[in-house]
Amino acid sequence: MAKFSMAASNLCMAIVALVAVAAAAVVEAATAVEHTFVVSEMKMTHLCNETLVTVVNGQLPGPAIEVTEGDSVSVHVVNKSPHNITIHWHGLKQRLNCWADGVPMVTQCPIRPAHNMTYRLNVTGQEGTLWWHAHVSGLRASLHGAFIIRPRHAYPFPKPHKEIPIVIGEWWSLNLAQLAKNMEDGYYDDSSSATTINGKLGDLYNCSGVVEDGLVLDVEPGKTYMLRLLNAALYSEYYVKIAGHEFTVVGADANYVRPFTTDVLAIGPGETLDALVVASATPGKYYMVAVGGQAPKPDIQIPETRSRATVRYAIGAGNGDEAAPPVVPEMPDQHDFMVSFNFHGNLSSPNRTGSPPVPATADESLFVVLRMGSICRGGRLSCKRSGSKESIIVETMNNVSFQLPAAAAATPLLEELYYDNRGNGTTVGGGLDELYTLPDRPAKPFNYTDRALIPWGPNEAWLEPTEKATVARRFRHGTVVDIVFQNAAMMDTDNHPMHLHGHDMFVLAQGHDNYDAVRDVARYNVVDPPLKNTVLVPRLGWAAVRFVADNPGVWYMHCHYELHVSIGMAAVFVIEDGPTLESALPPPPLDFPKCNQ
């Protein structure tokens, strides 16, 4: 027995040693990735106009960050622009690292002109496509880029021949700083000059007869390509097709999904998708087209947004007539929101080992109505509404429009939370005292999908009055939260891509018309719902999500349409520290930026 015990002991020691060696190998394989982002203004010419544009490293889109799961990332931001800047790492969970989330006056003071800041990020436990962008009103239209996290071991599908980032964006001839001022003043008739794919306008646009450059993707017959798509546009959801080809969707928002095949992708602002494409068509040239969706009349209509790239089979692959024009796909109608509804309804979890379980029940439940309203100019209590210049149009969550607190000029909300929790106070204080609790449900229930409320006029006027406040909701660490987002017909019927910082959300269900708690809870998918950081709430419908509030900090929740967040469709979720040192927010970095210094 003693001899057996000794042998077993030796075997255990050997296994421990092997595990230690393996763990060390993994640690050694992790890399410290560094980037320098120089933010500056430069002149770019499109559509016969020269426009001053704010960019990173002289690029549009900006540089892609490419890492392997488990790496550490440092990004040195050097602000040579005249604007205050922050960078948000869209979809990175930032575990115990809320300081690096990059939301001005929520998590940090902005990086002022002629100042620098280093963001230190970790990418543990995430794989797939995310992105980075400025979290400054309007400027994310030109300050953005891909953030690609590859698996440390292998994909759960055959490795593609090549990976290609596809960034759908917009070209604005209008100065973006002026655009931001227009939006904040309730003026939203501006529209982009063109849609872009990887910064190129494409051959649908021309200037005095000279066609704009378009993206060209060269492919080889039989090879598989992974398209890493992200929607960096300010306004539009996009439908994407490649003539003669199908997509196999394998990921969304840096989470794997159960693969499914489709000929059309639907991607809202802020969303990302990973899709495989096999070059299986007859060799030749094929257009990849992105067309922006919009709500039909009586919603306000903007010019159709569309761009196209070319998928070109390699020369010598028997690609026929070189002079033949590319094949054009038949695109969905831009007003057909069922394309988006059905696409997002197809997303589900692949039930992989290690995937987080879906909590069986929720501790707290919110019913959040997303809609427009208005406030009187100059702080007046009464005024003319329904488009009058006496009032300003705002977006709301449960009839409250978000604004930063008065003390925000001195101290971001995250610092207020951190020092208040430790009983130290801050030099200025007051930020957390001004928080307005996001209500469980709207104070004025109504028929949320009544089409008669869409046009500005007498029918909706009684619902317009709203208020502005620093809207927040506080959660104990580990709270399981259910939110039903109800999209309401109030002066518009856009869908709403709701983005939660620092967390992924299980998308339990979506539906048309008004949510019915008795009927619709029975439809919840608690077996294999998709995990998303940006959830598209359907036009004239609803979406139900569940998440675990287990990442301490102050996290922004907002619509990713730039107009909507700029005029108030936002709130902050204040998540308390957990009971242990490993579940509590650490102190701010020593080089954290200060306001007005």
C-alpha positions as semicolon CSV with decimal commas, in nm:
position;residue;x (nm);y (nm);z (nm)
1;M;0,000;0,000;0,000
2;A;0,281;0,234;0,089
3;K;0,456;0,163;-0,243
4;F;0,131;0,230;-0,432
5;S;0,079;0,556;-0,242
6;M;0,431;0,667;-0,325
7;A;0,378;0,587;-0,692
8;A;0,047;0,768;-0,692
9;S;0,213;1,061;-0,522
10;N;0,489;1,067;-0,783
11;L;0,228;1,048;-1,061
12;C;0,033;1,337;-0,910
13;M;0,350;1,541;-0,883
14;A;0,432;1,464;-1,245
15;I;0,082;1,568;-1,355
16;V;0,105;1,888;-1,152
17;A;0,442;1,959;-1,310
18;L;0,303;1,899;-1,659
19;V;0,004;2,122;-1,589
20;A;0,238;2,391;-1,459
21;V;0,454;2,364;-1,770
22;A;0,145;2,380;-1,991
23;A;0,014;2,680;-1,800
24;A;0,351;2,847;-1,826
25;A;0,353;2,781;-2,200
26;V;0,013;2,949;-2,232
27;V;0,132;3,246;-2,029
28;E;0,447;3,267;-2,240
29;A;0,236;3,253;-2,554
30;A;0,034;3,557;-2,442
31;T;0,166;3,877;-2,593
32;A;0,180;4,237;-2,482
33;V;0,038;4,428;-2,781
34;E;0,106;4,801;-2,814
35;H;-0,041;5,061;-3,046
36;T;-0,002;5,436;-3,074
37;F;-0,309;5,627;-3,194
38;V;-0,228;5,981;-3,310
39;V;-0,557;6,169;-3,339
40;S;-0,538;6,460;-3,581
41;E;-0,730;6,647;-3,848
42;M;-0,660;6,605;-4,216
43;K;-0,827;6,711;-4,539
44;M;-0,988;6,442;-4,752
45;T;-1,157;6,491;-5,088
46;H;-1,469;6,303;-5,198
47;L;-1,758;6,403;-5,423
48;C;-1,570;6,715;-5,540
49;N;-1,553;6,851;-5,184
50;E;-1,254;6,885;-4,955
51;T;-1,354;6,809;-4,596
52;L;-1,158;6,840;-4,272
53;V;-1,181;6,502;-4,101
54;T;-1,060;6,380;-3,760
55;V;-0,876;6,049;-3,797
56;V;-0,632;5,814;-3,623
57;N;-0,287;5,778;-3,782
58;G;-0,410;5,943;-4,100
59;Q;-0,643;5,649;-4,180
60;L;-1,016;5,607;-4,242
61;P;-1,114;5,364;-4,107
62;G;-0,847;5,368;-3,839
63;P;-0,593;5,093;-3,773
64;A;-0,724;4,748;-3,682
65;I;-0,611;4,602;-3,350
66;E;-0,543;4,230;-3,396
67;V;-0,474;4,015;-3,089
68;T;-0,504;3,662;-2,957
69;E;-0,734;3,578;-2,667
70;G;-0,546;3,632;-2,341
71;D;-0,315;3,906;-2,470
72;S;-0,275;4,238;-2,294
73;V;-0,317;4,554;-2,498
74;S;-0,183;4,906;-2,445
75;V;-0,303;5,186;-2,671
76;H;-0,125;5,521;-2,638
77;V;-0,362;5,795;-2,755
78;V;-0,191;6,119;-2,858
79;N;-0,446;6,394;-2,913
80;K;-0,322;6,637;-3,178
81;S;-0,675;6,738;-3,272
82;P;-0,864;7,046;-3,146
83;H;-1,131;6,823;-2,991
84;N;-1,168;6,654;-2,654
85;I;-1,137;6,281;-2,724
86;T;-1,210;5,947;-2,560
87;I;-1,187;5,601;-2,717
88;H;-1,439;5,329;-2,631
89;W;-1,351;4,963;-2,685
90;H;-1,691;4,850;-2,803
91;G;-1,782;4,504;-2,670
92;L;-1,472;4,448;-2,457
93;K;-1,603;4,335;-2,121
94;Q;-1,328;4,520;-1,933
95;R;-1,352;4,297;-1,627
96;L;-1,256;4,504;-1,320
97;N;-1,130;4,765;-1,567
98;C;-1,413;5,015;-1,602
99;W;-1,150;5,294;-1,593
100;A;-1,057;5,205;-1,952
101;D;-1,411;5,202;-2,095
102;G;-1,373;5,546;-2,252
103;V;-1,700;5,735;-2,193
104;P;-1,646;6,106;-2,129
105;M;-1,752;6,219;-1,781
106;V;-1,902;5,878;-1,709
107;T;-1,579;5,681;-1,675
108;Q;-1,310;5,943;-1,743
109;C;-1,224;6,304;-1,813
110;P;-1,169;6,353;-2,187
111;I;-0,822;6,362;-2,336
112;R;-0,781;6,732;-2,406
113;P;-0,598;6,870;-2,710
114;A;-0,219;6,835;-2,681
115;H;-0,260;6,570;-2,409
116;N;-0,204;6,193;-2,406
117;M;-0,353;5,888;-2,237
118;T;-0,271;5,517;-2,235
119;Y;-0,559;5,267;-2,233
120;R;-0,463;4,930;-2,083
121;L;-0,697;4,652;-2,191
122;N;-0,730;4,278;-2,145
123;V;-0,899;4,041;-2,386
124;T;-0,939;3,735;-2,167
125;G;-1,237;3,510;-2,237
126;Q;-1,349;3,674;-2,562
127;E;-1,303;3,568;-2,926
128;G;-1,432;3,727;-3,242
129;T;-1,484;4,069;-3,394
130;L;-1,530;4,386;-3,190
131;W;-1,435;4,744;-3,266
132;W;-1,314;5,071;-3,121
133;H;-1,453;5,420;-3,173
134;A;-1,454;5,770;-3,034
135;H;-1,724;5,820;-2,772
136;V;-1,758;6,186;-2,864
137;S;-2,073;6,303;-3,037
138;G;-2,038;6,284;-3,416
139;L;-1,667;6,201;-3,426
140;R;-1,708;5,824;-3,423
141;A;-1,810;5,860;-3,789
142;S;-1,439;5,898;-3,868
143;L;-1,265;5,773;-3,551
144;H;-1,317;5,397;-3,557
145;G;-1,157;5,067;-3,647
146;A;-1,179;4,690;-3,603
147;F;-1,072;4,506;-3,286
148;I;-1,010;4,141;-3,378
149;I;-0,958;3,872;-3,112
150;R;-0,845;3,538;-3,250
151;P;-0,870;3,214;-3,051
152;R;-0,559;3,090;-2,874
153;H;-0,618;2,735;-2,994
154;A;-0,863;2,682;-3,282
155;Y;-1,189;2,804;-3,431
156;P;-1,493;2,579;-3,372
157;F;-1,516;2,550;-3,751
158;P;-1,258;2,485;-4,025
159;K;-1,003;2,765;-4,037
160;P;-1,079;3,003;-4,326
161;H;-0,826;3,068;-4,600
162;K;-0,829;3,441;-4,520
163;E;-0,998;3,687;-4,283
164;I;-1,119;4,021;-4,416
165;P;-1,248;4,311;-4,201
166;I;-1,548;4,482;-4,360
167;V;-1,625;4,820;-4,202
168;I;-1,953;4,975;-4,311
169;G;-1,950;5,348;-4,249
170;E;-2,062;5,684;-4,380
171;W;-1,896;5,977;-4,551
172;W;-2,008;6,314;-4,421
173;S;-1,929;6,624;-4,625
174;L;-2,075;6,817;-4,332
175;N;-1,827;6,898;-4,056
176;L;-1,883;6,638;-3,783
177;A;-1,844;6,885;-3,497
178;Q;-2,122;7,093;-3,656
179;L;-2,329;6,778;-3,701
180;A;-2,299;6,711;-3,327
181;K;-2,417;7,065;-3,245
182;N;-2,712;7,027;-3,480
183;M;-2,818;6,700;-3,316
184;E;-2,793;6,837;-2,964
185;D;-3,009;7,131;-3,067
186;G;-3,284;6,895;-3,183
187;Y;-3,213;6,940;-3,553
188;Y;-3,187;6,604;-3,723
189;D;-3,257;6,655;-4,091
190;D;-2,888;6,602;-4,172
191;S;-2,795;6,293;-4,367
192;S;-2,463;6,148;-4,477
193;S;-2,330;6,213;-4,825
194;A;-2,245;5,849;-4,898
195;T;-2,213;5,500;-4,754
196;T;-1,861;5,357;-4,736
197;I;-1,713;5,007;-4,726
198;N;-1,368;5,012;-4,567
199;G;-1,359;5,388;-4,618
200;K;-1,428;5,369;-4,994
201;L;-1,745;5,515;-5,143
202;G;-1,760;5,280;-5,442
203;D;-1,864;5,323;-5,803
204;L;-2,221;5,430;-5,732
205;Y;-2,076;5,774;-5,652
206;N;-1,897;6,004;-5,894
207;C;-1,763;6,354;-5,905
208;S;-1,792;6,536;-6,238
209;G;-1,794;6,199;-6,411
210;V;-1,497;6,054;-6,220
211;V;-1,613;5,739;-6,037
212;E;-1,511;5,696;-5,671
213;D;-1,283;5,406;-5,582
214;G;-1,443;5,094;-5,440
215;L;-1,313;4,804;-5,234
216;V;-1,201;4,500;-5,437
217;L;-1,184;4,156;-5,272
218;D;-0,977;3,906;-5,469
219;V;-1,077;3,543;-5,408
220;E;-0,971;3,200;-5,532
221;P;-1,221;2,932;-5,638
222;G;-1,307;2,687;-5,361
223;K;-1,145;2,888;-5,083
224;T;-1,335;2,996;-4,769
225;Y;-1,316;3,356;-4,648
226;M;-1,423;3,496;-4,313
227;L;-1,576;3,842;-4,338
228;R;-1,548;4,029;-4,009
229;L;-1,823;4,289;-4,048
230;L;-1,891;4,587;-3,826
231;N;-2,139;4,870;-3,864
232;A;-1,972;5,200;-3,776
233;A;-2,246;5,414;-3,932
234;L;-2,410;5,686;-3,726
235;Y;-2,766;5,629;-3,846
236;S;-2,850;5,318;-4,046
237;E;-2,888;4,946;-4,012
238;Y;-2,753;4,781;-4,327
239;Y;-2,855;4,484;-4,538
240;V;-2,556;4,316;-4,707
241;K;-2,555;4,071;-5,000
242;I;-2,300;3,929;-5,244
243;A;-2,445;3,833;-5,580
244;G;-2,425;3,458;-5,641
245;H;-2,295;3,374;-5,290
246;E;-2,427;3,276;-4,948
247;F;-2,302;3,352;-4,598
248;T;-2,261;3,110;-4,310
249;V;-2,296;3,320;-3,995
250;V;-2,067;3,189;-3,717
251;G;-2,033;3,481;-3,476
252;A;-2,196;3,799;-3,352
253;D;-2,057;4,057;-3,107
254;A;-1,752;3,836;-3,032
255;N;-1,965;3,538;-2,936
256;Y;-1,993;3,222;-3,147
257;V;-2,341;3,138;-3,273
258;R;-2,490;2,817;-3,403
259;P;-2,394;2,841;-3,774
260;F;-2,674;2,918;-4,018
261;T;-2,678;2,996;-4,389
262;T;-2,837;3,303;-4,542
263;D;-2,806;3,512;-4,856
264;V;-2,851;3,842;-4,668
265;L;-2,696;3,988;-4,352
266;A;-2,864;4,250;-4,133
267;I;-2,630;4,453;-3,914
268;G;-2,732;4,748;-3,697
269;P;-2,510;5,034;-3,578
270;G;-2,266;4,898;-3,320
271;E;-2,319;4,532;-3,414
272;T;-2,051;4,298;-3,547
273;L;-2,085;3,974;-3,742
274;D;-1,848;3,695;-3,846
275;A;-1,961;3,526;-4,167
276;L;-1,795;3,262;-4,384
277;V;-1,818;3,289;-4,763
278;V;-1,707;3,011;-4,998
279;A;-1,585;3,124;-5,340
280;S;-1,806;2,868;-5,513
281;A;-1,963;3,073;-5,791
282;T;-1,869;3,068;-6,157
283;P;-1,541;3,263;-6,176
284;G;-1,606;3,627;-6,256
285;K;-1,690;3,950;-6,074
286;Y;-1,973;3,999;-5,826
287;Y;-2,092;4,305;-5,637
288;M;-2,117;4,308;-5,258
289;V;-2,384;4,566;-5,180
290;A;-2,475;4,734;-4,850
291;V;-2,806;4,923;-4,841
292;G;-2,929;5,119;-4,541
293;G;-3,271;5,038;-4,401
294;Q;-3,511;5,301;-4,280
295;A;-3,863;5,315;-4,147
296;P;-4,135;5,380;-4,407
297;K;-4,357;5,687;-4,419
298;P;-4,499;5,863;-4,225
299;D;-4,150;5,859;-4,065
300;I;-3,921;6,130;-4,200
301;Q;-3,740;5,995;-4,507
302;I;-3,373;6,049;-4,589
303;P;-3,201;5,973;-4,921
304;E;-3,127;5,605;-4,967
305;T;-2,781;5,506;-4,841
306;R;-2,600;5,243;-5,047
307;S;-2,250;5,138;-5,144
308;R;-2,089;4,843;-5,317
309;A;-1,758;4,659;-5,336
310;T;-1,642;4,401;-5,590
311;V;-1,568;4,034;-5,524
312;R;-1,326;3,938;-5,802
313;Y;-1,211;3,586;-5,881
314;A;-0,837;3,565;-5,941
315;I;-0,712;3,622;-6,294
316;G;-0,631;3,290;-6,454
317;A;-0,912;3,113;-6,267
318;G;-1,118;3,095;-6,581
319;N;-1,309;3,406;-6,489
320;G;-1,439;3,464;-6,837
321;D;-1,476;3,806;-6,991
322;E;-1,259;4,053;-6,798
323;A;-1,457;4,343;-6,941
324;A;-1,795;4,206;-6,826
325;P;-1,953;4,414;-6,548
326;P;-1,993;4,256;-6,205
327;V;-2,314;4,067;-6,129
328;V;-2,551;4,277;-5,917
329;P;-2,748;4,117;-5,629
330;E;-3,118;4,173;-5,586
331;M;-3,140;4,371;-5,262
332;P;-3,424;4,378;-5,007
333;D;-3,645;4,684;-4,999
334;Q;-3,489;4,934;-4,759
335;H;-3,823;4,961;-4,574
336;D;-3,860;4,585;-4,521
337;F;-3,784;4,547;-4,151
338;M;-3,885;4,181;-4,155
339;V;-3,543;4,107;-4,312
340;S;-3,381;4,237;-3,993
341;F;-3,638;4,073;-3,764
342;N;-3,592;3,731;-3,921
343;F;-3,213;3,756;-3,937
344;H;-3,178;3,843;-3,570
345;G;-3,433;3,577;-3,479
346;N;-3,200;3,315;-3,634
347;L;-2,917;3,389;-3,389
348;S;-2,867;3,130;-3,113
349;S;-2,589;3,000;-2,892
350;P;-2,391;2,695;-3,013
351;N;-2,394;2,542;-2,659
352;R;-2,016;2,515;-2,655
353;T;-1,830;2,385;-2,351
354;G;-1,745;2,682;-2,133
355;S;-2,034;2,898;-2,253
356;P;-2,195;3,086;-1,965
357;P;-2,520;2,931;-1,840
358;V;-2,843;3,122;-1,870
359;P;-2,967;3,219;-1,521
360;A;-3,300;3,047;-1,459
361;T;-3,473;3,350;-1,307
362;A;-3,420;3,722;-1,264
363;D;-3,379;3,917;-0,940
364;E;-3,498;4,244;-1,092
365;S;-3,715;4,318;-1,396
366;L;-3,748;4,643;-1,589
367;F;-3,987;4,744;-1,864
368;V;-3,817;5,025;-2,058
369;V;-4,006;5,219;-2,323
370;L;-3,787;5,380;-2,590
371;R;-3,939;5,687;-2,750
372;M;-3,914;6,053;-2,841
373;G;-4,037;6,346;-2,636
374;S;-3,963;6,715;-2,604
375;I;-3,849;6,976;-2,353
376;C;-3,905;7,351;-2,358
377;R;-3,614;7,572;-2,449
378;G;-3,460;7,792;-2,180
379;G;-3,593;7,579;-1,896
380;R;-3,951;7,700;-1,942
381;L;-4,230;7,485;-1,804
382;S;-4,467;7,527;-2,097
383;C;-4,418;7,582;-2,467
384;K;-4,544;7,488;-2,810
385;R;-4,441;7,138;-2,919
386;S;-4,487;6,903;-3,217
387;G;-4,189;7,048;-3,402
388;S;-4,216;7,408;-3,279
389;K;-3,892;7,604;-3,236
390;E;-4,002;7,669;-2,877
391;S;-3,919;7,308;-2,786
392;I;-3,631;7,068;-2,839
393;I;-3,685;6,707;-2,948
394;V;-3,522;6,452;-2,717
395;E;-3,503;6,072;-2,692
396;T;-3,601;5,901;-2,369
397;M;-3,599;5,582;-2,165
398;N;-3,918;5,564;-1,958
399;N;-3,981;5,929;-2,033
400;V;-3,648;6,058;-1,898
401;S;-3,377;6,197;-2,127
402;F;-3,017;6,149;-2,012
403;Q;-2,784;6,436;-1,932
404;L;-2,458;6,451;-1,739
405;P;-2,472;6,601;-1,387
406;A;-2,372;6,960;-1,319
407;A;-2,069;6,838;-1,125
408;A;-1,947;6,645;-1,428
409;A;-1,716;6,931;-1,526
410;A;-1,495;6,831;-1,234
411;T;-1,539;6,461;-1,159
412;P;-1,656;6,167;-1,374
413;L;-1,930;5,948;-1,228
414;L;-1,698;5,649;-1,193
415;E;-1,460;5,840;-0,967
416;E;-1,756;5,961;-0,761
417;L;-1,866;5,601;-0,716
418;Y;-1,521;5,471;-0,634
419;Y;-1,441;5,726;-0,366
420;D;-1,793;5,742;-0,222
421;N;-1,787;5,363;-0,175
422;R;-1,468;5,398;0,025
423;G;-1,597;5,685;0,235
424;N;-1,332;5,925;0,107
425;G;-1,551;6,160;-0,090
426;T;-1,403;6,360;-0,376
427;T;-1,273;6,712;-0,399
428;V;-1,591;6,832;-0,570
429;G;-1,850;6,557;-0,516
430;G;-2,216;6,574;-0,595
431;G;-2,222;6,352;-0,903
432;L;-2,391;6,051;-0,743
433;D;-2,625;6,271;-0,542
434;E;-2,773;6,396;-0,869
435;L;-2,857;6,056;-1,012
436;Y;-3,219;5,998;-1,109
437;T;-3,331;5,638;-1,070
438;L;-3,443;5,480;-1,394
439;P;-3,807;5,382;-1,326
440;D;-3,914;5,017;-1,344
441;R;-4,170;5,116;-1,604
442;P;-4,306;5,433;-1,768
443;A;-4,519;5,668;-1,561
444;K;-4,767;5,713;-1,848
445;P;-4,864;5,382;-2,011
446;F;-5,021;5,410;-2,355
447;N;-5,065;5,206;-2,670
448;Y;-4,695;5,202;-2,755
449;T;-4,735;5,093;-3,115
450;D;-5,027;5,316;-3,212
451;R;-4,942;5,429;-3,568
452;A;-5,145;5,747;-3,517
453;L;-4,867;5,875;-3,287
454;I;-4,602;5,872;-3,561
455;P;-4,672;6,205;-3,735
456;W;-4,601;6,521;-3,539
457;G;-4,933;6,671;-3,444
458;P;-5,217;6,670;-3,197
459;N;-5,238;6,294;-3,141
460;E;-4,898;6,264;-2,973
461;A;-4,872;6,612;-2,818
462;W;-4,999;6,506;-2,475
463;L;-4,718;6,249;-2,449
464;E;-4,436;6,480;-2,554
465;P;-4,348;6,657;-2,226
466;T;-4,050;6,490;-2,063
467;E;-3,758;6,581;-1,839
468;K;-3,380;6,563;-1,849
469;A;-3,177;6,403;-1,570
470;T;-2,874;6,189;-1,500
471;V;-3,063;5,863;-1,533
472;A;-2,912;5,565;-1,350
473;R;-2,998;5,229;-1,204
474;R;-2,801;5,075;-0,920
475;F;-2,752;4,698;-0,889
476;R;-2,599;4,484;-0,618
477;H;-2,310;4,273;-0,742
478;G;-2,434;3,951;-0,899
479;T;-2,792;4,068;-0,957
480;V;-2,964;3,893;-1,247
481;V;-3,151;4,160;-1,443
482;D;-3,429;4,123;-1,700
483;I;-3,508;4,416;-1,928
484;V;-3,787;4,431;-2,183
485;F;-3,718;4,712;-2,429
486;Q;-4,042;4,833;-2,586
487;N;-4,007;5,037;-2,904
488;A;-4,275;5,305;-2,914
489;A;-4,432;5,492;-3,208
490;M;-4,371;5,850;-3,101
491;M;-4,272;6,079;-3,390
492;D;-4,055;5,801;-3,533
493;T;-4,043;5,421;-3,548
494;D;-3,674;5,345;-3,594
495;N;-3,538;5,025;-3,449
496;H;-3,301;5,084;-3,158
497;P;-2,962;4,907;-3,127
498;M;-2,926;4,911;-2,747
499;H;-2,563;4,871;-2,634
500;L;-2,460;4,781;-2,278
501;H;-2,099;4,850;-2,186
502;G;-1,903;4,598;-1,981
503;H;-2,147;4,308;-2,020
504;D;-2,306;4,071;-2,268
505;M;-2,682;4,018;-2,267
506;F;-2,876;3,698;-2,334
507;V;-3,139;3,784;-2,595
508;L;-3,436;3,582;-2,470
509;A;-3,698;3,685;-2,726
510;Q;-3,817;3,951;-2,966
511;G;-4,164;4,029;-3,091
512;H;-4,394;4,261;-3,279
513;D;-4,639;4,517;-3,136
514;N;-4,685;4,561;-2,761
515;Y;-4,514;4,328;-2,515
516;D;-4,756;4,113;-2,318
517;A;-4,600;3,975;-1,999
518;V;-4,841;3,682;-1,966
519;R;-4,820;3,576;-2,329
520;D;-4,459;3,654;-2,418
521;V;-4,268;3,516;-2,118
522;A;-4,369;3,172;-2,243
523;R;-4,166;3,242;-2,559
524;Y;-3,839;3,308;-2,375
525;N;-3,547;3,099;-2,496
526;V;-3,353;3,006;-2,182
527;V;-3,180;2,708;-2,347
528;D;-2,956;2,857;-2,616
529;P;-3,018;3,234;-2,652
530;P;-2,750;3,438;-2,829
531;L;-2,515;3,658;-2,626
532;K;-2,490;4,014;-2,757
533;N;-2,351;4,346;-2,638
534;T;-2,575;4,535;-2,883
535;V;-2,937;4,423;-2,913
536;L;-3,153;4,548;-3,196
537;V;-3,501;4,634;-3,064
538;P;-3,735;4,587;-3,362
539;R;-3,935;4,868;-3,515
540;L;-4,281;4,877;-3,351
541;G;-4,184;4,578;-3,139
542;W;-3,983;4,468;-2,836
543;A;-3,681;4,268;-2,725
544;A;-3,627;4,089;-2,391
545;V;-3,276;4,049;-2,249
546;R;-3,117;3,905;-1,934
547;F;-2,773;3,984;-1,794
548;V;-2,573;3,934;-1,475
549;A;-2,455;4,258;-1,314
550;D;-2,121;4,121;-1,195
551;N;-1,869;4,374;-1,330
552;P;-1,830;4,662;-1,082
553;G;-1,829;5,015;-1,218
554;V;-2,047;5,272;-1,394
555;W;-2,153;5,133;-1,731
556;Y;-2,326;5,320;-2,010
557;M;-2,644;5,174;-2,165
558;H;-2,754;5,357;-2,478
559;C;-2,894;5,344;-2,828
560;H;-2,619;5,328;-3,090
561;Y;-2,793;5,558;-3,336
562;E;-2,583;5,872;-3,292
563;L;-2,879;6,107;-3,297
564;H;-3,063;5,904;-3,035
565;V;-2,778;5,885;-2,783
566;S;-2,683;6,249;-2,845
567;I;-3,030;6,364;-2,744
568;G;-3,078;6,140;-2,446
569;M;-3,160;5,771;-2,511
570;A;-2,916;5,654;-2,245
571;A;-2,873;5,564;-1,878
572;V;-2,589;5,450;-1,655
573;F;-2,590;5,120;-1,469
574;V;-2,406;5,150;-1,139
575;I;-2,285;4,807;-1,033
576;E;-2,155;4,768;-0,680
577;D;-1,839;4,589;-0,569
578;G;-1,856;4,221;-0,490
579;P;-1,770;4,077;-0,147
580;T;-1,406;3,992;-0,225
581;L;-1,098;4,178;-0,339
582;E;-1,120;3,989;-0,669
583;S;-1,473;4,122;-0,730
584;A;-1,411;4,487;-0,636
585;L;-1,309;4,769;-0,867
586;P;-0,938;4,852;-0,821
587;P;-0,823;5,215;-0,790
588;P;-0,776;5,431;-1,101
589;P;-0,445;5,413;-1,286
590;L;-0,178;5,655;-1,164
591;D;-0,173;5,832;-1,502
592;F;-0,552;5,867;-1,524
593;P;-0,648;6,199;-1,691
594;K;-0,768;6,487;-1,475
595;C;-1,029;6,740;-1,576
596;N;-0,923;7,098;-1,641
597;Q;-0,555;7,030;-1,569
